[in-house]
Amino acid sequence: MAHYEDESFDYNGMDYSEYYKYSSGDFDDGSCDNSSVRDFGQVFLPAMYSLIFVVGIIGNGLVVCVFAKNCKECSMADMCLFNLALSDILFVLTLPFWAHYAAVSDWTFGDFMCRVVTVMFTLGFYGSVFSIMIITMHHYVSIVCTRVKKIPLRSFRAAVILMGFVWLPSFCASLPTIVLAHVENKTGRCAPGFLDSTVWKQFMYLEQNILALILPLALMIFSYSQVIPVVLRTRLSKKQRAIKIILLVVTVYFIFWAPYNIVIFLHYLQTLGYFTACDEMTNINLAMQWTETIAFIHCCLNPLIYTSVSQKFSRQVLRIMKKWFPICFSHGKCPQLSREPSERRSSVHSNSTAVSSSMLL
């Protein structure tokens, strides 16, 4: 079994051996011991990854089931959200492997599974990012660019184009990691072969910051700065609700992902010779574990957002739950759940279809 100091967690091509590799022998005075980071990660990461896996699979699985039962009614916005749910499922399916990896300090699933899990993780990660960007562009085109000739929302052509815009860039962004991921026999770690190169590390850090933070942030600021004034000028009775939904989706995304990407940038600065003191290294590595886990939680939140803001989605989820767990809904055991969302929130009926044709948003 490999020592934890040599351990590497390969997320999006990142070399996470920096979490643990600084031992007292790395410093002349023997003052830097990173074992506290190692010990914390061996308990914290497996527990959190397992929890995120369970919640993420259930929530996003319900989203996929809703779309599967209503595929003939799906709009372009629904296709975007369906791709987002698929990306999140692909992402969380890898977390049990990473949880085991963190706990035992060794990749025990073989070289083939190292490549498969890496492919699933990177595609799921970038698939979520590009799905959110496509949703943002869809809102902008639907609300602001009203004179633009639209592709029929429910056409096969629209679905193919959308899938291409989500998965082709995701594949390209993931390609270096996908091609070079392997298990190193000496250390027992699952990592891309190029991670011994400082130049490649710097490239991967910058790639993630640009694609997962800077580009989506710039797109959302531009798009929603145009969308919100248009919605405010309309006479929709529920225009404030539409704006709250938009701001909620954007705010949640950046609350959960921005801290992680900032820490990634600090790792990039480390490769340039900054933050080389022992305390600084330890703090950045601990921050990476916390912010990484917070970022991963985001894939569990989208179904909760849909349920809280959409009557139609809540109704569909309730019907599926009644079918799967009939005993809970019989004999009035769950009276609050048994009532249709239209009954519980009759005052929330809105004209949101004028803002978005999605069954969820």
Secondary structure as UniProt FT lines:
FT   HELIX           4..6
FT   STRAND          10..11
FT   TURN            12..13
FT   STRAND          14..15
FT   HELIX           16..19
FT   HELIX           24..26
FT   TURN            28..29
FT   HELIX           35..69
FT   HELIX           71..73
FT   HELIX           76..92
FT   TURN            93..94
FT   HELIX           95..104
FT   HELIX           110..143
FT   TURN            146..147
FT   TURN            153..154
FT   HELIX           156..180
FT   STRAND          181..184
FT   TURN            185..188
FT   STRAND          189..192
FT   HELIX           193..196
FT   HELIX           198..209
FT   HELIX           210..214
FT   HELIX           215..233
FT   TURN            237..238
FT   HELIX           239..271
FT   TURN            272..273
FT   HELIX           278..309
FT   HELIX           311..324
FT   HELIX           326..329
FT   HELIX           330..332
FT   HELIX           335..338
FT   HELIX           341..344
FT   HELIX           346..348
FT   HELIX           352..354
//
